[in-house]
């Protein structure tokens, strides 16, 4: 019986130590939920931030719609970086993000890509028939929820291409999945951001969608939890150091 009590006491001490350790550890970390298209830039920023501020950065990447829904469900995000305004508005309307704690930080372009070994050139204008060049599958994000997919649908409609391409459209959970499908040759073409095309050696740009074919591509960032650590990282994202890294990966800086 004494041994049993001793075991309980030991286990209790261990659990208590682990709890204290986890609380200390949690206090020295910040959790970022970022759109998949930001992966490379934010990874580099994470390394820089950890080096300069001695604080661990935990980052989750996915489609903005997926991340927003996870945050709504209680996911432990401190900062949200969305690929469109709609999903930031969604969390603001749910009173999860305050209007004063968000800004529009970055911009991007929308492009049509093909595998590097099978390049194509399309005239990105109304009146051009894309079926003359595209006979295979075309990948992009989900056109109802994923920002790149929504931008793609708007651009295709604007050019009068939607009905032609719609039957062969492959819709994915985020832009990086679409990029990888094209890189592996599983889709003849894809509609992604210019920054995604730039980081892959296996794809080439077949055309750039004109700016007037869809709304401006804007990346807002917002504070989910307003504490000293999250505010510090939020401010870091707006620093000149961060802006230089974003520009390195092809993003335009709005603020």
C-alpha positions as CSV (number, residue, x, y, z in Angstrom):
1,X,0.0,0.0,0.0
2,X,2.9,2.3,0.8
3,X,4.5,1.6,-2.5
4,X,1.2,2.4,-4.3
5,X,1.0,5.8,-2.5
6,X,4.6,6.5,-3.3
7,X,3.9,5.8,-7.0
8,X,0.9,8.1,-6.9
9,X,3.0,10.8,-5.3
10,X,5.8,10.4,-7.8
11,X,3.4,10.4,-10.7
12,X,1.8,13.5,-9.3
13,X,5.2,15.3,-9.0
14,X,6.0,14.3,-12.6
15,X,2.7,15.5,-13.9
16,X,3.0,18.7,-12.0
17,X,6.5,19.3,-13.4
18,X,5.3,18.6,-16.9
19,X,2.4,21.0,-16.4
20,X,4.7,23.8,-15.2
21,X,7.1,23.1,-18.0
22,X,4.4,23.2,-20.6
23,X,3.1,26.5,-19.2
24,X,6.5,28.0,-19.3
25,X,7.0,26.7,-22.8
26,X,3.6,28.0,-24.0
27,X,4.5,31.4,-22.7
28,X,7.6,31.4,-24.9
29,X,5.8,30.6,-28.2
30,X,3.5,32.1,-30.7
31,X,1.1,30.2,-33.0
32,X,0.5,31.4,-36.5
33,X,-2.2,30.2,-38.9
34,X,-1.2,31.2,-42.4
35,X,-2.5,30.6,-45.9
36,X,-0.7,27.9,-47.8
37,X,0.7,30.4,-50.4
38,X,2.6,32.1,-47.6
39,X,4.5,28.9,-46.6
40,X,8.0,29.7,-47.9
41,X,8.0,33.4,-46.9
42,X,6.6,32.7,-43.4
43,X,9.0,29.8,-42.8
44,X,11.9,32.2,-43.4
45,X,10.3,34.8,-41.2
46,X,9.8,32.2,-38.4
47,X,13.5,31.4,-38.4
48,X,14.5,35.0,-38.3
49,X,12.0,35.8,-35.5
50,X,13.2,32.8,-33.4
51,X,16.8,33.8,-33.8
52,X,16.2,37.5,-32.9
53,X,13.6,37.2,-30.2
54,X,14.3,33.7,-28.7
55,X,10.7,32.7,-29.1
56,X,9.4,29.6,-30.8
57,X,7.0,30.1,-33.7
58,X,4.5,27.4,-34.4
59,X,2.9,27.7,-37.8
60,X,0.0,25.8,-39.4
61,X,-0.5,26.2,-43.2
62,X,-3.7,25.4,-45.1
63,X,-6.4,27.0,-47.2
64,X,-7.6,30.2,-45.7
65,X,-11.2,28.8,-45.4
66,X,-9.9,25.7,-43.5
67,X,-7.9,27.8,-41.1
68,X,-10.7,30.3,-40.5
69,X,-13.1,27.4,-39.7
70,X,-10.5,25.9,-37.3
71,X,-10.0,29.2,-35.5
72,X,-13.8,29.5,-35.2
73,X,-13.8,26.1,-33.6
74,X,-11.3,27.1,-31.0
75,X,-7.9,26.3,-32.6
76,X,-5.1,27.9,-30.7
77,X,-4.0,30.5,-33.2
78,X,-2.5,33.8,-32.1
79,X,-2.2,35.4,-35.5
80,X,-4.2,34.7,-38.7
81,X,-2.7,35.4,-42.2
82,X,-5.4,35.0,-44.9
83,X,-5.1,35.0,-48.7
84,X,-8.3,37.1,-49.0
85,X,-10.4,39.6,-47.2
86,X,-13.5,37.5,-47.0
87,X,-12.2,35.0,-44.4
88,X,-10.7,37.7,-42.2
89,X,-14.2,39.4,-42.4
90,X,-15.7,36.1,-41.5
91,X,-13.8,35.9,-38.2
92,X,-14.4,39.6,-37.5
93,X,-18.1,39.0,-37.9
94,X,-17.8,36.2,-35.5
95,X,-16.2,38.6,-33.1
96,X,-13.0,36.6,-33.0
97,X,-10.9,39.3,-34.6
98,X,-11.3,43.0,-33.8
99,X,-11.5,45.5,-36.7
100,X,-8.7,47.5,-35.0
101,X,-6.4,44.4,-34.9
102,X,-6.1,43.7,-38.6
103,X,-4.5,45.2,-41.7
104,X,-4.2,44.5,-45.4
105,X,-0.5,43.6,-45.7
106,X,0.3,42.0,-49.0
107,X,-0.8,41.7,-52.7
108,X,-0.3,39.0,-55.4
109,X,-1.0,38.2,-59.0
110,X,-3.0,35.3,-60.6
111,X,-1.3,33.2,-63.2
112,X,-1.9,30.2,-65.4
113,X,0.9,27.5,-65.2
114,X,1.8,24.4,-67.0
115,X,4.4,21.6,-66.4
116,X,7.9,22.8,-67.4
117,X,8.2,20.0,-69.9
118,X,5.0,20.8,-71.6
119,X,4.9,24.6,-71.9
120,X,1.9,26.4,-73.5
121,X,1.1,30.0,-74.3
122,X,-2.3,31.5,-74.1
123,X,-3.7,34.9,-75.0
124,X,-5.3,36.1,-71.7
125,X,-8.0,38.1,-73.5
126,X,-11.7,37.9,-74.1
127,X,-12.5,36.2,-77.4
128,X,-9.6,33.7,-77.2
129,X,-10.8,30.1,-77.1
130,X,-8.8,28.2,-74.4
131,X,-9.9,24.8,-75.7
132,X,-7.6,25.3,-78.7
133,X,-4.7,24.9,-76.3
134,X,-6.1,23.3,-73.2
135,X,-7.6,19.8,-73.6
136,X,-6.5,18.3,-70.2
137,X,-7.4,18.9,-66.6
138,X,-7.0,22.4,-65.0
139,X,-6.2,22.6,-61.3
140,X,-7.0,25.4,-58.9
141,X,-8.4,25.8,-55.4
142,X,-12.0,25.1,-54.5
143,X,-13.9,27.8,-56.4
144,X,-16.5,28.2,-53.6
145,X,-14.2,28.6,-50.6
146,X,-10.4,28.6,-51.3
147,X,-9.3,32.2,-52.2
148,X,-7.2,31.2,-55.3
149,X,-10.2,29.2,-56.6
150,X,-12.6,32.1,-56.1
151,X,-10.2,34.5,-57.9
152,X,-9.8,31.9,-60.6
153,X,-13.5,31.5,-61.2
154,X,-14.0,35.3,-61.3
155,X,-11.1,35.7,-63.8
156,X,-12.3,32.9,-66.0
157,X,-15.8,34.3,-66.0
158,X,-14.5,37.7,-66.9
159,X,-12.6,36.3,-69.9
160,X,-15.6,34.2,-71.0
161,X,-13.7,31.0,-70.4
162,X,-15.5,29.6,-67.4
163,X,-18.0,27.3,-69.2
164,X,-15.2,25.9,-71.4
165,X,-12.9,25.0,-68.5
166,X,-15.4,24.2,-65.8
167,X,-16.0,20.5,-67.0
168,X,-12.2,19.8,-66.7
169,X,-11.6,21.7,-63.5
170,X,-9.9,19.9,-60.6
171,X,-10.6,21.8,-57.3
172,X,-8.2,21.4,-54.4
173,X,-8.1,22.2,-50.7
174,X,-5.4,24.8,-51.1
175,X,-3.2,26.4,-53.8
176,X,-0.1,24.3,-53.0
177,X,-2.0,21.1,-53.8
178,X,-3.0,22.6,-57.2
179,X,0.6,23.6,-57.8
180,X,1.9,20.1,-57.0
181,X,-0.6,18.5,-59.3
182,X,0.7,20.6,-62.2
183,X,4.4,20.1,-61.2
184,X,3.8,16.3,-61.3
185,X,2.0,16.5,-64.6
186,X,-1.3,15.3,-63.2
187,X,-3.0,18.4,-64.6
188,X,-2.2,20.0,-67.9
189,X,-2.5,23.5,-66.4
190,X,-3.2,25.2,-63.1
191,X,-4.4,28.6,-61.8
192,X,-2.2,29.7,-58.9
193,X,-0.6,32.8,-57.5
194,X,2.5,34.2,-59.1
195,X,4.4,33.6,-55.9
196,X,3.6,29.9,-56.0
197,X,4.8,29.6,-59.6
198,X,8.0,31.2,-58.7
199,X,9.0,28.7,-56.0
200,X,8.6,25.6,-58.2
201,X,11.2,24.5,-60.7
202,X,8.8,22.1,-62.3
203,X,6.2,24.6,-63.7
204,X,6.3,27.6,-66.0
205,X,3.9,30.5,-66.4
206,X,1.7,30.2,-69.5
207,X,-0.1,33.5,-68.9
208,X,-0.9,36.2,-66.4
209,X,-4.5,37.1,-65.7
210,X,-5.1,40.8,-66.3
211,X,-5.7,42.8,-63.1
212,X,-9.2,43.8,-64.2
213,X,-10.4,40.2,-64.5
214,X,-10.8,39.8,-60.8
215,X,-10.8,41.8,-57.5
216,X,-7.4,42.8,-56.1
217,X,-5.6,39.9,-54.4
218,X,-5.1,41.1,-50.8
219,X,-3.6,39.3,-47.8
220,X,-4.9,40.6,-44.5
221,X,-3.3,39.7,-41.2
222,X,-5.1,39.8,-37.9
223,X,-4.7,39.2,-34.2
224,X,-6.7,36.3,-32.8
225,X,-5.4,36.5,-29.3
226,X,-4.2,39.9,-28.2
227,X,-1.3,39.4,-25.8
228,X,2.3,40.7,-25.6
229,X,3.7,37.8,-27.7
230,X,1.1,37.8,-30.4
231,X,1.2,41.6,-30.7
232,X,5.0,41.5,-31.0
233,X,4.9,39.0,-33.9
234,X,2.0,40.9,-35.6
235,X,4.2,44.1,-35.5
236,X,7.2,42.1,-36.7
237,X,5.2,41.1,-39.8
238,X,4.9,44.8,-40.6
239,X,8.6,45.5,-40.1
240,X,11.0,46.4,-42.9
241,X,12.8,43.1,-42.4
242,X,9.6,41.2,-42.9
243,X,8.6,43.3,-45.9
244,X,12.0,42.6,-47.6
245,X,11.4,38.8,-47.2
246,X,7.8,39.0,-48.6
247,X,9.1,41.0,-51.6
248,X,11.9,38.4,-52.1
249,X,9.2,35.8,-52.7
250,X,7.3,38.0,-55.1
251,X,4.6,39.5,-52.9
252,X,3.8,43.2,-53.2
253,X,3.7,45.1,-49.9
254,X,0.6,47.2,-49.3
255,X,1.4,48.6,-45.9
